[in-house]
Each structure stands twice: as C-alpha cells, then as structure tokens.
Amino acid sequence: MEVPVYFEDLVVGASFLSDEVAIDRDEMLAYNRRNDPWPFHVDEASAAQNPYGSLIASGGYTITLMYRLGHQIYNVPGRRWAVLGASEWHLKFPAPVRSGDLVRLRITIKGKRESSRPRRGHFDLLYELVNQAGKVVLSVVVAGLIERRPPSPDQAPLPR
C-alpha cells in the first residue's frame, strides 16, 4: 500500500538525502553533445583552456541528475509525495560537475504555508546537489504546490 506525503506531513527544517551517484563520462558527453555543445562541454582541448581547466557537465545535465536523484526521495516504494508541481525556481551553479564526480541530492523543507485553495498547500524546498568534497554544485530554491490531506470519512469534504 502506498502512503502519500501531504502538506500536513511536511516539517520545516527536515532534510532528505539521496544515494550517491558517479558522473558517467559517456553519459555526460552524450547529453552535452546533443543538448549543449559548447566547446567546454564537448571538446577536451578547448575545455583545457577555459577557466575550469577540463570538461564540465552542462547545466541541463546537472539538473537532470537533480531530477533523477529527487525521485529516490519523492517516490520510494510505499511512499509518494503528493506534489502538484513547481511554480518558481531560483537556480545557481556554484561549482562545476565533472566526469568521475560523486554527487548526491539533499532536499530541505525551507517553508510551507496554506493556500487560498483548501485542497492544496505551498512549499519552499532547497535542493542541493553536493559532490564528494562536500561542495554544492547545484542549488535550487523551489516554490511549489502539494495536496492537503483529504478529510476523513466523518468530516465534511473540502471545497475545491
């Protein structure tokens, strides 16, 4: 049986951590070549001359890793967050991601507030993709919506 995580279950300050994943060079380069082929993402010689000194992952690839690891937190067997969607992102790439790095995702509940619509609530989450050295390589503050817990059978239903 799947247990949903609703607005009422969110605890401000709580953090969740994904497993660690290694950045696969071939996967990173394939993404970069197809979606973001700047020389510092796809050409070793050119990348060696840039301020980073080597190939780095595309921002899009880094965001893809955030999504992939996020599902280890949101959608685990027996538990699924009742997220309705995100409405706003504040995004930063404070450090590059390189082939061979090990990264994990930390999600922290920064805030929550009731909505004017009774069947949903607002949340503010901080996503941080952190590498093996403890450096944050991606930081995203996400404002979104999540379902409220449905009323019990003996309560009046909430208006939509």
N, C-alpha and C positions, 0 to 999 in steps of 0.2 A: 504494500500500500504506500502510495506517495503522500508525503506530508508537505503541504505548501508552507512557505515562509511568507507571512503577510506583514504589512506595515506595523502592526502591533508587536510583532516579534523582533523588529529591528532595535538594537540597543546602541545608542550614540557612544562612540569610542571603541566599539568592538571591532576587531580586525580578523581577517581570514587570510590564510596563506595557501597558495597552490604548491604543487610539486615543482621541482626544478627541472628545466629542460635545457639541453645543449643546443646551441645555434648550429644548425647543419649548413655547412658552406654551400653545398649544391642547391639545397632548397632556397637559401638566401639569394644566391646568384640568379637562380631561375626566376624568382619573384622580381628582383631588381631589373633583370634584362627585359622582362615582359612589361613591367608597370612603371619603372622609374629609372630609365637607363642613363642617368648622369654618369660621367666618367668615374667619379669617386665611388660609385656603387657597382661598376661593372668592369673596370679596366685597372689591373694591378699597377701598371707603370704610372698611369695618371694619378691613381689614388695615393701612391707613394709620395707624390709631390704636393698633395693637399695638406691642410693643417692637421688632419687626423693621422696621416702617415701610412694608412693602409685602407683596404676596402672596408666600407661600413654599410650596415643594413639601411635600406630605405625606411623612411618613417612609416610608410604603408605596411611594410613587412613587420615592423616593430608593433604597430597597432594590431596586426593580425595575431601576433603572439599574445598580446593582451587579451584578445577575444578568446583564443584557444584556451589559455590558462584560466580565464574567467569562468568557463564552463565547468572546470573542476570545482569551483566554489559554488556556483549557482545551481548547477544541475547534476547532483550526485544521486546515486541510487537511493530511493526512498525520500529524497528531499529536493524540492524545486522552488526557487524564489518566484513569487507571483508578480514579476516585473512586467509593467505595461509598456515601458520604453523610456528613452532618454530624450530630453528636450534641449540640453545645453552641455557643451564641453568646454573646458579650459585646459589646453594641452601644452605640454612642454617636453622637449627632448634635452635634458641637461647633460647627457653624456652619450657617446656613440655606442652602438651594438656592433660587435664583430663576430666573425666566424669563430666558433670554439668557445664563446662565452657561455656561461651557465646563468640562466635567468629564472626568476620566479615572480609571481604576482602577489602583491599584498593589497587587499581591499579593506579600507577602513570606513566605517559609517561616521560621517562628519556631522550630520544633522538630519532632522526629519521634522515635518510639520503637516498638519491636517490640510486637506484640500477643501475648496468650496463645494466639491462634489463628494458626497458621503461614501461612495464606493471605492475611493482611492485616496492615497496619501502621497506626499512629496518626500523625496530623499535626496541627500547630497552625499556622494561617495567619493573617496580619494582612491584612485587606482595608482599603484606604484609598481613598475617593473624594475626589479632590483637584480644587479649582476652578482657574480661570485665574490667580488671585492666589497659588496655592500653599497655600491654606488647606484643611485636611482638613474635609470636610463630613459624612463618614460614616466611622466606624471600627468594624470588627467583627473580634474575635478569634474564629476558628472552630476548633473541635476536630472532627476527622473521621477517617474511615477511607479507606484506599486499598489496592488489591490489591498483593500481593507479586508479584515476577516469577515466572512459572511455572518449574519446574525444566526444564533442558534434557533432551532425549530420553535421554541417557545417565545421568541422575540418577534416583534413586528419587522418585516423586511425593510431594508434601507431603500430610500428612493434612489433612482438612477441619476 
